[in-house]
Amino acid sequence: ASDRPDFIVCMFDRHVKAPISVIIKQNTFESVFSLTSTIEYQKQGLPHTHPLSILAKQIDILEDIDCIV
């Protein structure tokens, strides 16, 4: 897969944007206060991301957390 960097970038962009749009548009976490991520590129291998979501409202009930995760 690393021999086609154009294809890798296109698919990686789709795989990063899809969960973000679900979180924001479908109100998965009710209301998101902040959403950020970092993308790491390795010398050999595929890029990967580390997303961080800060919620406007704290989730207190364990069943709600299990339902979301």
C-alpha positions as CSV (number, residue, x, y, z in Angstrom):
1,A,0.0,0.0,0.0
2,S,2.9,2.4,0.6
3,D,3.7,2.4,-3.1
4,R,0.6,4.6,-3.9
5,P,0.9,7.7,-1.7
6,D,-1.9,9.5,-3.5
7,F,-4.3,6.6,-2.8
8,I,-3.2,6.4,0.8
9,V,-3.7,10.1,1.4
10,C,-7.2,10.0,-0.2
11,M,-8.4,7.0,1.9
12,F,-6.8,8.3,5.1
13,D,-8.6,11.6,4.7
14,R,-11.9,9.8,4.3
15,H,-11.3,7.6,7.3
16,V,-10.4,10.6,9.5
17,K,-13.3,12.7,8.4
18,A,-16.0,10.1,8.6
19,P,-16.0,9.6,12.4
20,I,-15.7,13.4,12.9
21,S,-18.8,14.1,10.9
22,V,-20.7,11.4,12.8
23,I,-19.7,12.9,16.1
24,I,-20.7,16.5,15.0
25,K,-23.7,16.0,12.7
26,Q,-25.4,13.1,14.5
27,N,-24.8,14.5,18.0
28,T,-23.3,11.3,19.2
29,F,-22.0,12.9,22.4
30,E,-25.0,15.4,22.6
31,S,-22.8,18.5,22.4
32,V,-19.1,18.7,21.7
33,F,-17.2,21.7,23.1
34,S,-14.0,21.1,21.3
35,L,-12.6,18.6,18.8
36,T,-8.9,18.4,17.8
37,S,-6.6,15.8,16.4
38,T,-3.0,15.3,15.4
39,I,-1.7,13.3,12.5
40,E,1.5,11.4,12.8
41,Y,3.5,10.3,9.7
42,Q,6.0,7.5,10.2
43,K,9.2,6.9,8.1
44,Q,7.9,3.6,6.9
45,G,4.2,2.7,7.2
46,L,0.9,4.4,7.2
47,P,-0.1,7.7,8.9
48,H,-2.3,7.6,12.0
49,T,-4.3,10.1,14.0
50,H,-4.9,10.8,17.7
51,P,-8.3,12.5,18.1
52,L,-9.4,14.3,21.3
53,S,-13.0,15.4,22.0
54,I,-13.9,17.7,24.9
55,L,-17.6,17.4,25.8
56,A,-19.7,20.4,26.9
57,K,-21.5,18.2,29.4
58,Q,-19.9,15.6,31.6
59,I,-21.2,12.0,31.3
60,D,-21.9,10.6,34.8
61,I,-23.8,7.4,34.3
62,L,-21.7,4.3,33.4
63,E,-24.5,2.9,31.2
64,D,-24.3,6.0,29.0
65,I,-20.6,5.7,28.6
66,D,-21.0,2.0,27.6
67,C,-23.7,2.9,25.1
68,I,-21.4,5.5,23.4
69,V,-18.3,3.4,23.4
